[in-house]
Amino acid sequence: MNIVRSNDATRFENAASCVAYEYDTQTSDINIARIEINGRYPVEGSVVNTEVTELVYVESGSGLASVEGETHSIQKGDVISISKEERSSWEGSMTLIIACSPAWTPEQHTTVS
């Protein structure tokens, strides 16, 4: 068992509109982050994870999720599944909990037009 306390999360500012708190789960099988979106992320284009499947839970707020060109309204309590290589973007004011399997790393995360 491994417990990661909230004050042990690492804060990253991916953009002015996106702040992430990553929790080190000590395994390469799965990890989790809390993402605060205020505006659009990425500012232009989409992001792609080349190695992971993302399971996204909307903890609070609402907005838009665009995956592979399809845009959907999302709100607190919704769950979105994003497969590896799918293009996605977010817009709104919301907090997302994102679990990634295998564990997310910065090297396999890229922004595309």
A tleap script that builds the chain and sets N, CA, C and O, in Angstrom:
source leaprc.protein.ff14SB
mol = sequence {
  NMET ASN ILE VAL ARG SER ASN ASP ALA THR
  ARG PHE GLU ASN ALA ALA SER CYS VAL ALA
  TYR GLU TYR ASP THR GLN THR SER ASP ILE
  ASN ILE ALA ARG ILE GLU ILE ASN GLY ARG
  TYR PRO VAL GLU GLY SER VAL VAL ASN THR
  GLU VAL THR GLU LEU VAL TYR VAL GLU SER
  GLY SER GLY LEU ALA SER VAL GLU GLY GLU
  THR HIE SER ILE GLN LYS GLY ASP VAL ILE
  SER ILE SER LYS GLU GLU ARG SER SER TRP
  GLU GLY SER MET THR LEU ILE ILE ALA CYS
  SER PRO ALA TRP THR PRO GLU GLN HIE THR
  THR VAL CSER
}
set mol.1.N position { 0.846 -1.186 0.000 }
set mol.1.CA position { 0.000 0.000 0.000 }
set mol.1.C position { 0.881 1.236 0.000 }
set mol.1.O position { 1.960 1.256 0.592 }
set mol.2.N position { 0.400 2.255 -0.671 }
set mol.2.CA position { 1.105 3.529 -0.735 }
set mol.2.C position { 0.077 4.642 -0.584 }
set mol.2.O position { -0.910 4.684 -1.319 }
set mol.3.N position { 0.302 5.534 0.358 }
set mol.3.CA position { -0.564 6.703 0.537 }
set mol.3.C position { 0.221 7.932 0.139 }
set mol.3.O position { 1.334 8.150 0.617 }
set mol.4.N position { -0.361 8.739 -0.742 }
set mol.4.CA position { 0.256 9.997 -1.142 }
set mol.4.C position { -0.609 11.113 -0.580 }
set mol.4.O position { -1.761 11.275 -0.982 }
set mol.5.N position { -0.068 11.863 0.326 }
set mol.5.CA position { -0.800 12.957 0.970 }
set mol.5.C position { -0.907 14.149 0.024 }
set mol.5.O position { -0.030 14.378 -0.809 }
set mol.6.N position { -1.984 14.896 0.164 }
set mol.6.CA position { -2.213 16.037 -0.727 }
set mol.6.C position { -1.069 17.045 -0.677 }
set mol.6.O position { -0.743 17.656 -1.695 }
set mol.7.N position { -0.457 17.226 0.484 }
set mol.7.CA position { 0.647 18.189 0.568 }
set mol.7.C position { 1.940 17.639 -0.040 }
set mol.7.O position { 2.934 18.361 -0.119 }
set mol.8.N position { 1.943 16.359 -0.474 }
set mol.8.CA position { 3.097 15.787 -1.159 }
set mol.8.C position { 2.954 15.839 -2.678 }
set mol.8.O position { 3.879 15.455 -3.394 }
set mol.9.N position { 1.830 16.301 -3.173 }
set mol.9.CA position { 1.626 16.407 -4.617 }
set mol.9.C position { 2.558 17.471 -5.185 }
set mol.9.O position { 2.844 18.475 -4.533 }
set mol.10.N position { 3.024 17.239 -6.404 }
set mol.10.CA position { 3.901 18.182 -7.088 }
set mol.10.C position { 3.067 19.075 -7.992 }
set mol.10.O position { 2.284 18.588 -8.807 }
set mol.11.N position { 3.239 20.394 -7.842 }
set mol.11.CA position { 2.466 21.363 -8.616 }
set mol.11.C position { 3.204 21.717 -9.900 }
set mol.11.O position { 4.399 22.011 -9.884 }
set mol.12.N position { 2.469 21.684 -11.021 }
set mol.12.CA position { 2.993 22.087 -12.319 }
set mol.12.C position { 2.018 23.064 -12.945 }
set mol.12.O position { 0.807 22.854 -12.893 }
set mol.13.N position { 2.533 24.128 -13.533 }
set mol.13.CA position { 1.685 25.054 -14.283 }
set mol.13.C position { 1.907 24.767 -15.753 }
set mol.13.O position { 2.899 25.211 -16.333 }
set mol.14.N position { 0.984 24.022 -16.366 }
set mol.14.CA position { 1.102 23.659 -17.773 }
set mol.14.C position { 0.850 24.846 -18.691 }
set mol.14.O position { 1.383 24.911 -19.798 }
set mol.15.N position { 0.041 25.775 -18.225 }
set mol.15.CA position { -0.293 27.011 -18.942 }
set mol.15.C position { -0.983 27.913 -17.935 }
set mol.15.O position { -1.313 27.473 -16.834 }
set mol.16.N position { -1.204 29.168 -18.298 }
set mol.16.CA position { -1.915 30.066 -17.394 }
set mol.16.C position { -3.311 29.522 -17.076 }
set mol.16.O position { -3.870 29.816 -16.020 }
set mol.17.N position { -3.869 28.731 -17.994 }
set mol.17.CA position { -5.221 28.183 -17.831 }
set mol.17.C position { -5.245 26.778 -17.236 }
set mol.17.O position { -6.321 26.201 -17.076 }
set mol.18.N position { -4.074 26.211 -16.902 }
set mol.18.CA position { -4.024 24.811 -16.467 }
set mol.18.C position { -2.943 24.577 -15.409 }
set mol.18.O position { -1.747 24.686 -15.680 }
set mol.19.N position { -3.397 24.253 -14.205 }
set mol.19.CA position { -2.480 23.918 -13.118 }
set mol.19.C position { -2.730 22.465 -12.726 }
set mol.19.O position { -3.870 22.056 -12.505 }
set mol.20.N position { -1.644 21.689 -12.641 }
set mol.20.CA position { -1.745 20.268 -12.311 }
set mol.20.C position { -1.057 19.979 -10.985 }
set mol.20.O position { -0.027 20.571 -10.662 }
set mol.21.N position { -1.639 19.064 -10.225 }
set mol.21.CA position { -1.050 18.545 -8.991 }
set mol.21.C position { -0.897 17.043 -9.180 }
set mol.21.O position { -1.883 16.306 -9.179 }
set mol.22.N position { 0.342 16.591 -9.341 }
set mol.22.CA position { 0.597 15.184 -9.604 }
set mol.22.C position { 0.968 14.456 -8.322 }
set mol.22.O position { 1.730 14.949 -7.491 }
set mol.23.N position { 0.401 13.268 -8.195 }
set mol.23.CA position { 0.616 12.422 -7.021 }
set mol.23.C position { 1.516 11.253 -7.422 }
set mol.23.O position { 1.148 10.465 -8.292 }
set mol.24.N position { 2.676 11.133 -6.806 }
set mol.24.CA position { 3.632 10.071 -7.123 }
set mol.24.C position { 3.163 8.768 -6.488 }
set mol.24.O position { 3.281 8.581 -5.277 }
set mol.25.N position { 2.635 7.873 -7.307 }
set mol.25.CA position { 2.078 6.615 -6.813 }
set mol.25.C position { 3.126 5.520 -6.654 }
set mol.25.O position { 2.804 4.410 -6.228 }
set mol.26.N position { 4.382 5.824 -6.995 }
set mol.26.CA position { 5.493 4.879 -6.846 }
set mol.26.C position { 5.328 3.622 -7.696 }
set mol.26.O position { 5.864 2.569 -7.352 }
set mol.27.N position { 4.589 3.724 -8.806 }
set mol.27.CA position { 4.419 2.597 -9.718 }
set mol.27.C position { 4.318 3.124 -11.146 }
set mol.27.O position { 3.858 4.242 -11.378 }
set mol.28.N position { 4.750 2.313 -12.086 }
set mol.28.CA position { 4.619 2.700 -13.489 }
set mol.28.C position { 3.304 2.207 -14.091 }
set mol.28.O position { 3.026 2.457 -15.264 }
set mol.29.N position { 2.493 1.506 -13.292 }
set mol.29.CA position { 1.231 0.944 -13.787 }
set mol.29.C position { 0.116 1.972 -13.908 }
set mol.29.O position { -0.693 1.903 -14.833 }
set mol.30.N position { 0.068 2.940 -12.966 }
set mol.30.CA position { -1.030 3.905 -12.936 }
set mol.30.C position { -0.588 5.117 -12.107 }
set mol.30.O position { 0.198 4.983 -11.169 }
set mol.31.N position { -1.093 6.284 -12.457 }
set mol.31.CA position { -0.912 7.455 -11.600 }
set mol.31.C position { -2.124 8.362 -11.721 }
set mol.31.O position { -3.037 8.104 -12.505 }
set mol.32.N position { -2.117 9.427 -10.931 }
set mol.32.CA position { -3.296 10.290 -10.860 }
set mol.32.C position { -2.863 11.737 -10.645 }
set mol.32.O position { -1.829 12.010 -10.036 }
set mol.33.N position { -3.674 12.650 -11.157 }
set mol.33.CA position { -3.404 14.078 -10.984 }
set mol.33.C position { -4.724 14.815 -10.816 }
set mol.33.O position { -5.775 14.371 -11.278 }
set mol.34.N position { -4.635 15.946 -10.144 }
set mol.34.CA position { -5.762 16.872 -10.004 }
set mol.34.C position { -5.435 18.056 -10.888 }
set mol.34.O position { -4.389 18.683 -10.722 }
set mol.35.N position { -6.326 18.378 -11.840 }
set mol.35.CA position { -6.075 19.410 -12.837 }
set mol.35.C position { -7.113 20.518 -12.692 }
set mol.35.O position { -8.316 20.254 -12.692 }
set mol.36.N position { -6.648 21.746 -12.569 }
set mol.36.CA position { -7.540 22.905 -12.492 }
set mol.36.C position { -7.504 23.630 -13.832 }
set mol.36.O position { -6.457 24.119 -14.256 }
set mol.37.N position { -8.652 23.694 -14.490 }
set mol.37.CA position { -8.782 24.368 -15.784 }
set mol.37.C position { -9.561 25.662 -15.578 }
set mol.37.O position { -10.658 25.652 -15.019 }
set mol.38.N position { -8.996 26.764 -16.027 }
set mol.38.CA position { -9.666 28.071 -16.009 }
set mol.38.C position { -9.383 28.755 -17.332 }
set mol.38.O position { -8.421 29.512 -17.461 }
set mol.39.N position { -10.229 28.481 -18.311 }
set mol.39.CA position { -10.005 28.975 -19.665 }
set mol.39.C position { -9.927 27.806 -20.618 }
set mol.39.O position { -10.681 26.842 -20.484 }
set mol.40.N position { -9.018 27.879 -21.585 }
set mol.40.CA position { -8.843 26.787 -22.552 }
set mol.40.C position { -7.466 26.184 -22.395 }
set mol.40.O position { -6.474 26.900 -22.256 }
set mol.41.N position { -7.408 24.842 -22.419 }
set mol.41.CA position { -6.139 24.137 -22.407 }
set mol.41.C position { -6.184 23.014 -23.422 }
set mol.41.O position { -7.106 22.197 -23.408 }
set mol.42.N position { -5.192 22.966 -24.306 }
set mol.42.CA position { -4.163 23.979 -24.486 }
set mol.42.C position { -4.770 25.236 -25.102 }
set mol.42.O position { -5.889 25.206 -25.615 }
set mol.43.N position { -4.044 26.317 -25.050 }
set mol.43.CA position { -4.556 27.591 -25.558 }
set mol.43.C position { -4.936 27.452 -27.027 }
set mol.43.O position { -5.947 28.004 -27.461 }
set mol.44.N position { -4.124 26.709 -27.802 }
set mol.44.CA position { -4.421 26.424 -29.215 }
set mol.44.C position { -4.171 24.947 -29.466 }
set mol.44.O position { -3.321 24.338 -28.815 }
set mol.45.N position { -4.900 24.375 -30.399 }
set mol.45.CA position { -4.684 22.989 -30.785 }
set mol.45.C position { -5.225 21.996 -29.768 }
set mol.45.O position { -6.217 22.254 -29.087 }
set mol.46.N position { -4.554 20.863 -29.681 }
set mol.46.CA position { -4.960 19.778 -28.791 }
set mol.46.C position { -3.732 19.179 -28.125 }
set mol.46.O position { -2.599 19.453 -28.521 }
set mol.47.N position { -3.971 18.363 -27.116 }
set mol.47.CA position { -2.893 17.587 -26.509 }
set mol.47.C position { -3.125 16.116 -26.832 }
set mol.47.O position { -4.259 15.681 -27.038 }
set mol.48.N position { -2.037 15.362 -26.871 }
set mol.48.CA position { -2.090 13.930 -27.151 }
set mol.48.C position { -1.169 13.221 -26.170 }
set mol.48.O position { -0.037 13.645 -25.939 }
set mol.49.N position { -1.674 12.139 -25.600 }
set mol.49.CA position { -0.837 11.242 -24.805 }
set mol.49.C position { -0.562 10.019 -25.670 }
set mol.49.O position { -1.486 9.319 -26.082 }
set mol.50.N position { 0.705 9.768 -25.939 }
set mol.50.CA position { 1.074 8.709 -26.872 }
set mol.50.C position { 1.117 7.328 -26.241 }
set mol.50.O position { 1.172 6.330 -26.960 }
set mol.51.N position { 1.093 7.242 -24.906 }
set mol.51.CA position { 1.282 5.954 -24.248 }
set mol.51.C position { 0.184 5.552 -23.269 }
set mol.51.O position { 0.151 4.399 -22.838 }
set mol.52.N position { -0.707 6.456 -22.908 }
set mol.52.CA position { -1.623 6.166 -21.801 }
set mol.52.C position { -3.088 6.303 -22.185 }
set mol.52.O position { -3.444 7.026 -23.115 }
set mol.53.N position { -3.921 5.597 -21.450 }
set mol.53.CA position { -5.355 5.815 -21.448 }
set mol.53.C position { -5.657 6.683 -20.236 }
set mol.53.O position { -5.162 6.422 -19.140 }
set mol.54.N position { -6.469 7.715 -20.437 }
set mol.54.CA position { -6.822 8.618 -19.351 }
set mol.54.C position { -8.282 8.395 -18.951 }
set mol.54.O position { -9.163 8.295 -19.804 }
set mol.55.N position { -8.517 8.321 -17.666 }
set mol.55.CA position { -9.870 8.279 -17.143 }
set mol.55.C position { -10.060 9.567 -16.351 }
set mol.55.O position { -9.388 9.792 -15.344 }
set mol.56.N position { -10.979 10.408 -16.812 }
set mol.56.CA position { -11.144 11.754 -16.288 }
set mol.56.C position { -12.465 11.849 -15.523 }
set mol.56.O position { -13.524 11.510 -16.051 }
set mol.57.N position { -12.391 12.311 -14.277 }
set mol.57.CA position { -13.574 12.547 -13.455 }
set mol.57.C position { -13.678 14.044 -13.206 }
set mol.57.O position { -12.715 14.659 -12.749 }
set mol.58.N position { -14.838 14.645 -13.499 }
set mol.58.CA position { -15.046 16.072 -13.262 }
set mol.58.C position { -15.430 16.232 -11.795 }
set mol.58.O position { -16.556 15.935 -11.393 }
set mol.59.N position { -14.467 16.709 -11.004 }
set mol.59.CA position { -14.677 16.868 -9.560 }
set mol.59.C position { -15.573 18.060 -9.246 }
set mol.59.O position { -16.416 17.994 -8.351 }
set mol.60.N position { -15.382 19.159 -9.994 }
set mol.60.CA position { -16.214 20.344 -9.780 }
set mol.60.C position { -16.215 21.193 -11.039 }
set mol.60.O position { -15.347 21.058 -11.902 }
set mol.61.N position { -17.209 22.071 -11.127 }
set mol.61.CA position { -17.304 22.990 -12.248 }
set mol.61.C position { -17.931 22.378 -13.482 }
set mol.61.O position { -18.583 21.336 -13.429 }
set mol.62.N position { -17.711 23.070 -14.611 }
set mol.62.CA position { -18.268 22.611 -15.879 }
set mol.62.C position { -17.488 23.239 -17.019 }
set mol.62.O position { -16.686 24.154 -16.833 }
set mol.63.N position { -17.757 22.710 -18.216 }
set mol.63.CA position { -17.085 23.246 -19.387 }
set mol.63.C position { -17.288 22.365 -20.590 }
set mol.63.O position { -18.312 21.697 -20.734 }
set mol.64.N position { -16.287 22.376 -21.457 }
set mol.64.CA position { -16.333 21.607 -22.689 }
set mol.64.C position { -15.128 20.673 -22.753 }
set mol.64.O position { -14.013 21.055 -22.399 }
set mol.65.N position { -15.365 19.455 -23.205 }
set mol.65.CA position { -14.301 18.500 -23.486 }
set mol.65.C position { -14.363 18.200 -24.971 }
set mol.65.O position { -15.412 17.807 -25.481 }
set mol.66.N position { -13.253 18.380 -25.671 }
set mol.66.CA position { -13.179 18.052 -27.093 }
set mol.66.C position { -12.217 16.888 -27.253 }
set mol.66.O position { -11.053 16.981 -26.861 }
set mol.67.N position { -12.700 15.793 -27.827 }
set mol.67.CA position { -11.870 14.619 -28.076 }
set mol.67.C position { -12.070 14.216 -29.532 }
set mol.67.O position { -13.188 13.948 -29.973 }
set mol.68.N position { -10.966 14.180 -30.263 }
set mol.68.CA position { -11.006 13.805 -31.681 }
set mol.68.C position { -12.024 14.628 -32.463 }
set mol.68.O position { -12.732 14.102 -33.322 }
set mol.69.N position { -12.092 15.930 -32.158 }
set mol.69.CA position { -12.950 16.837 -32.903 }
set mol.69.C position { -14.401 16.889 -32.461 }
set mol.69.O position { -15.164 17.714 -32.962 }
set mol.70.N position { -14.803 16.024 -31.530 }
set mol.70.CA position { -16.163 16.060 -31.002 }
set mol.70.C position { -16.166 16.788 -29.668 }
set mol.70.O position { -15.428 16.424 -28.753 }
set mol.71.N position { -17.003 17.823 -29.559 }
set mol.71.CA position { -17.056 18.632 -28.349 }
set mol.71.C position { -18.331 18.329 -27.583 }
set mol.71.O position { -19.422 18.276 -28.150 }
set mol.72.N position { -18.166 18.129 -26.271 }
set mol.72.CA position { -19.294 17.803 -25.405 }
set mol.72.C position { -19.281 18.689 -24.168 }
set mol.72.O position { -18.216 18.997 -23.634 }
set mol.73.N position { -20.450 19.098 -23.716 }
set mol.73.CA position { -20.565 19.792 -22.436 }
set mol.73.C position { -20.335 18.779 -21.328 }
set mol.73.O position { -20.845 17.660 -21.388 }
set mol.74.N position { -19.564 19.169 -20.313 }
set mol.74.CA position { -19.325 18.295 -19.173 }
set mol.74.C position { -19.557 19.073 -17.891 }
set mol.74.O position { -19.444 20.299 -17.858 }
set mol.75.N position { -19.886 18.336 -16.831 }
set mol.75.CA position { -20.150 18.977 -15.541 }
set mol.75.C position { -19.739 18.040 -14.416 }
set mol.75.O position { -19.369 16.887 -14.642 }
set mol.76.N position { -19.812 18.559 -13.210 }
set mol.76.CA position { -19.457 17.803 -12.013 }
set mol.76.C position { -20.103 16.415 -12.036 }
set mol.76.O position { -21.298 16.268 -12.293 }
set mol.77.N position { -19.273 15.401 -11.759 }
set mol.77.CA position { -19.752 14.027 -11.692 }
set mol.77.C position { -19.599 13.235 -12.976 }
set mol.77.O position { -19.737 12.012 -12.958 }
set mol.78.N position { -19.318 13.898 -14.093 }
set mol.78.CA position { -19.149 13.196 -15.370 }
set mol.78.C position { -17.784 12.497 -15.420 }
set mol.78.O position { -16.839 12.906 -14.746 }
set mol.79.N position { -17.701 11.436 -16.232 }
set mol.79.CA position { -16.468 10.694 -16.455 }
set mol.79.C position { -16.224 10.609 -17.957 }
set mol.79.O position { -17.137 10.320 -18.731 }
set mol.80.N position { -14.980 10.865 -18.359 }
set mol.80.CA position { -14.589 10.822 -19.765 }
set mol.80.C position { -13.408 9.865 -19.883 }
set mol.80.O position { -12.478 9.929 -19.079 }
set mol.81.N position { -13.436 8.988 -20.865 }
set mol.81.CA position { -12.324 8.091 -21.139 }
set mol.81.C position { -11.650 8.541 -22.428 }
set mol.81.O position { -12.312 8.732 -23.448 }
set mol.82.N position { -10.322 8.711 -22.380 }
set mol.82.CA position { -9.565 9.149 -23.550 }
set mol.82.C position { -8.476 8.109 -23.808 }
set mol.82.O position { -7.604 7.880 -22.969 }
set mol.83.N position { -8.543 7.489 -24.978 }
set mol.83.CA position { -7.560 6.473 -25.346 }
set mol.83.C position { -6.250 7.117 -25.791 }
set mol.83.O position { -6.220 8.281 -26.190 }
set mol.84.N position { -5.169 6.340 -25.716 }
set mol.84.CA position { -3.885 6.874 -26.177 }
set mol.84.C position { -4.007 7.293 -27.635 }
set mol.84.O position { -4.734 6.683 -28.418 }
set mol.85.N position { -3.282 8.345 -27.978 }
set mol.85.CA position { -3.243 8.920 -29.321 }
set mol.85.C position { -4.470 9.750 -29.693 }
set mol.85.O position { -4.504 10.320 -30.783 }
set mol.86.N position { -5.475 9.836 -28.825 }
set mol.86.CA position { -6.624 10.691 -29.135 }
set mol.86.C position { -6.299 12.140 -28.787 }
set mol.86.O position { -5.708 12.417 -27.743 }
set mol.87.N position { -6.683 13.048 -29.653 }
set mol.87.CA position { -6.473 14.480 -29.441 }
set mol.87.C position { -7.566 15.013 -28.528 }
set mol.87.O position { -8.741 14.692 -28.703 }
set mol.88.N position { -7.176 15.831 -27.549 }
set mol.88.CA position { -8.173 16.381 -26.638 }
set mol.88.C position { -7.833 17.820 -26.261 }
set mol.88.O position { -6.684 18.252 -26.352 }
set mol.89.N position { -8.873 18.552 -25.833 }
set mol.89.CA position { -8.708 19.894 -25.274 }
set mol.89.C position { -9.846 20.132 -24.299 }
set mol.89.O position { -10.866 19.443 -24.322 }
set mol.90.N position { -9.648 21.129 -23.438 }
set mol.90.CA position { -10.602 21.433 -22.366 }
set mol.90.C position { -10.866 22.925 -22.357 }
set mol.90.O position { -9.977 23.722 -22.657 }
set mol.91.N position { -12.089 23.302 -22.012 }
set mol.91.CA position { -12.408 24.722 -21.881 }
set mol.91.C position { -13.483 24.890 -20.824 }
set mol.91.O position { -14.490 24.182 -20.828 }
set mol.92.N position { -13.263 25.831 -19.919 }
set mol.92.CA position { -14.242 26.101 -18.882 }
set mol.92.C position { -13.569 26.427 -17.571 }
set mol.92.O position { -12.399 26.807 -17.523 }
set mol.93.N position { -14.326 26.271 -16.517 }
set mol.93.CA position { -13.827 26.450 -15.151 }
set mol.93.C position { -14.179 25.174 -14.400 }
set mol.93.O position { -15.323 24.977 -13.989 }
set mol.94.N position { -13.174 24.303 -14.224 }
set mol.94.CA position { -13.445 22.988 -13.648 }
set mol.94.C position { -12.196 22.383 -13.040 }
set mol.94.O position { -11.071 22.762 -13.366 }
set mol.95.N position { -12.421 21.434 -12.150 }
set mol.95.CA position { -11.345 20.643 -11.573 }
set mol.95.C position { -11.555 19.207 -12.006 }
set mol.95.O position { -12.630 18.635 -11.828 }
set mol.96.N position { -10.497 18.631 -12.584 }
set mol.96.CA position { -10.547 17.273 -13.111 }
set mol.96.C position { -9.618 16.378 -12.300 }
set mol.96.O position { -8.536 16.802 -11.896 }
set mol.97.N position { -10.039 15.152 -12.064 }
set mol.97.CA position { -9.179 14.123 -11.492 }
set mol.97.C position { -8.891 13.166 -12.639 }
set mol.97.O position { -9.810 12.570 -13.202 }
set mol.98.N position { -7.606 13.017 -12.988 }
set mol.98.CA position { -7.241 12.198 -14.141 }
set mol.98.C position { -6.323 11.068 -13.711 }
set mol.98.O position { -5.219 11.301 -13.219 }
set mol.99.N position { -6.791 9.842 -13.901 }
set mol.99.CA position { -5.975 8.652 -13.667 }
set mol.99.C position { -5.459 8.170 -15.012 }
set mol.99.O position { -6.209 8.114 -15.986 }
set mol.100.N position { -4.175 7.821 -15.069 }
set mol.100.CA position { -3.554 7.377 -16.313 }
set mol.100.C position { -2.951 5.995 -16.135 }
set mol.100.O position { -2.307 5.701 -15.128 }
set mol.101.N position { -3.177 5.149 -17.142 }
set mol.101.CA position { -2.593 3.815 -17.138 }
set mol.101.C position { -2.071 3.507 -18.531 }
set mol.101.O position { -2.818 3.597 -19.506 }
set mol.102.N position { -0.773 3.138 -18.640 }
set mol.102.CA position { 0.238 3.163 -17.593 }
set mol.102.C position { 0.468 4.590 -17.107 }
set mol.102.O position { -0.113 5.535 -17.642 }
set mol.103.N position { 1.298 4.741 -16.115 }
set mol.103.CA position { 1.525 6.049 -15.502 }
set mol.103.C position { 1.972 7.087 -16.530 }
set mol.103.O position { 2.790 6.805 -17.405 }
set mol.104.N position { 1.421 8.285 -16.405 }
set mol.104.CA position { 1.735 9.411 -17.274 }
set mol.104.C position { 3.152 9.899 -17.012 }
set mol.104.O position { 3.617 9.921 -15.873 }
set mol.105.N position { 3.832 10.289 -18.090 }
set mol.105.CA position { 5.130 10.959 -17.976 }
set mol.105.C position { 5.144 12.131 -18.953 }
set mol.105.O position { 4.453 12.082 -19.970 }
set mol.106.N position { 5.904 13.169 -18.673 }
set mol.106.CA position { 5.916 14.332 -19.564 }
set mol.106.C position { 6.402 14.003 -20.986 }
set mol.106.O position { 5.987 14.658 -21.943 }
set mol.107.N position { 7.256 13.018 -21.128 }
set mol.107.CA position { 7.828 12.685 -22.436 }
set mol.107.C position { 6.787 12.216 -23.453 }
set mol.107.O position { 6.984 12.402 -24.654 }
set mol.108.N position { 5.679 11.611 -23.000 }
set mol.108.CA position { 4.692 11.119 -23.947 }
set mol.108.C position { 3.476 12.026 -24.076 }
set mol.108.O position { 2.432 11.608 -24.576 }
set mol.109.N position { 3.615 13.254 -23.629 }
set mol.109.CA position { 2.544 14.251 -23.685 }
set mol.109.C position { 2.968 15.347 -24.645 }
set mol.109.O position { 4.015 15.964 -24.452 }
set mol.110.N position { 2.169 15.602 -25.684 }
set mol.110.CA position { 2.572 16.589 -26.661 }
set mol.110.C position { 1.377 17.439 -27.111 }
set mol.110.O position { 0.230 16.997 -27.052 }
set mol.111.N position { 1.661 18.649 -27.556 }
set mol.111.CA position { 0.631 19.541 -28.097 }
set mol.111.C position { 0.712 19.489 -29.622 }
set mol.111.O position { 1.797 19.539 -30.201 }
set mol.112.N position { -0.461 19.387 -30.264 }
set mol.112.CA position { -0.522 19.306 -31.722 }
set mol.112.C position { -1.492 20.366 -32.247 }
set mol.112.O position { -2.365 20.844 -31.522 }
set mol.113.N position { -1.321 20.720 -33.517 }
set mol.113.CA position { -2.186 21.729 -34.153 }
set mol.113.C position { -3.559 21.190 -34.416 }
set mol.113.O position { -4.412 21.904 -34.945 }
savepdb mol mol.pdb
quit
